[in-house]
Amino acid sequence: LRDGDLVGGIELPMQVGIVGGTIKNHPTAQAALGMLAVASAAELGQVIAAVGLAQNLGALRALATEGIQRGHMSMHARSMVARVLASDSEEVRAEVYKRLVASGDIR
């Protein structure tokens, strides 16, 4: 904590690139880079590091609250409801998720 804020850092020694090799010819790689709007390998590295930090924060939250297993099962249930009821409203999905958790079948 620094001044009441949670501060974190991460170092990931890795090589990343946005040109050359299969990246130039791979449509999925090009689409991903387009969505990220990165202009350099350094920017892509920053995005990768940010994702790593977000995952670490998610794991810390799970450890500090409901635990990894229970948190994972809860996340899995929410994901399953979203996939199965993709065409329904968020309100309907939220209600189904709430009932699923209340049933006790998610542990």
C-alpha positions in Angstrom: 0.0 0.0 0.0 1.2 3.5 -0.8 -0.9 6.4 0.5 -3.9 4.1 0.9 -3.7 2.8 -2.6 -2.7 -0.8 -3.6 0.4 -0.5 -5.8 1.8 -3.4 -7.8 4.4 -4.1 -10.4 5.4 -7.0 -12.6 8.5 -7.8 -14.6 8.1 -10.3 -17.4 11.3 -11.0 -19.3 10.0 -11.9 -22.7 10.4 -11.0 -26.3 7.4 -9.8 -28.1 6.9 -8.5 -31.6 4.3 -7.0 -33.9 6.0 -7.5 -37.3 7.6 -10.3 -39.1 7.2 -14.0 -39.0 3.7 -15.3 -39.0 2.3 -12.2 -37.4 2.3 -10.3 -40.8 0.3 -13.1 -42.5 -1.8 -14.4 -39.7 -5.3 -12.8 -39.8 -6.1 -13.5 -36.1 -2.8 -11.9 -35.0 -3.5 -8.9 -37.1 -7.1 -8.6 -35.7 -5.8 -8.8 -32.1 -3.2 -6.2 -32.7 -5.8 -4.0 -34.4 -8.1 -4.3 -31.4 -5.3 -3.5 -29.0 -4.3 -0.5 -31.1 -0.6 -1.0 -30.2 2.0 0.7 -32.4 5.1 -1.0 -31.0 6.3 -4.2 -29.4 7.0 -2.2 -26.2 3.3 -1.2 -26.1 2.3 -4.8 -26.6 4.6 -5.8 -23.8 2.8 -3.3 -21.6 -0.6 -4.7 -22.4 0.7 -8.2 -21.6 2.1 -7.0 -18.3 -1.2 -5.3 -17.5 -3.1 -8.5 -18.1 -0.6 -10.3 -15.8 -1.2 -7.8 -13.1 -5.0 -8.1 -13.5 -4.8 -11.8 -13.2 -2.7 -11.5 -10.1 -5.2 -9.1 -8.5 -8.0 -11.5 -9.4 -6.2 -14.3 -7.6 -5.5 -12.1 -4.6 -9.2 -11.2 -4.4 -10.2 -14.9 -4.6 -7.7 -15.8 -1.8 -8.8 -12.9 0.4 -12.5 -13.5 0.0 -14.1 -16.7 -0.9 -11.1 -18.8 -1.8 -9.8 -20.0 -5.2 -12.0 -23.1 -5.6 -15.2 -21.4 -4.7 -14.4 -18.3 -6.6 -13.5 -20.3 -9.7 -16.8 -22.3 -9.5 -18.7 -19.1 -9.1 -16.9 -17.6 -12.1 -17.6 -20.8 -14.1 -21.3 -20.7 -13.2 -21.6 -17.1 -14.3 -19.8 -17.9 -17.6 -22.0 -20.9 -18.2 -25.2 -18.9 -17.6 -23.9 -16.2 -20.0 -23.2 -18.7 -22.8 -26.4 -20.7 -22.4 -28.6 -17.6 -22.1 -26.7 -15.4 -24.5 -29.8 -14.2 -26.2 -31.6 -13.3 -22.9 -31.3 -10.0 -21.1 -28.7 -9.3 -18.4 -31.6 -9.2 -15.9 -32.6 -12.8 -16.8 -29.0 -14.0 -16.7 -28.5 -12.4 -13.3 -31.6 -14.0 -11.9 -30.7 -17.5 -13.2 -27.2 -17.1 -11.8 -28.6 -16.0 -8.4 -30.9 -19.0 -8.3 -28.1 -21.4 -9.4 -25.9 -20.2 -6.5 -28.8 -20.3 -4.0 -29.4 -23.9 -5.0 -26.2 -24.9 -3.4 -25.0 -26.8 -6.5 -22.1 -24.4 -6.9 -19.6 -25.0 -4.2 
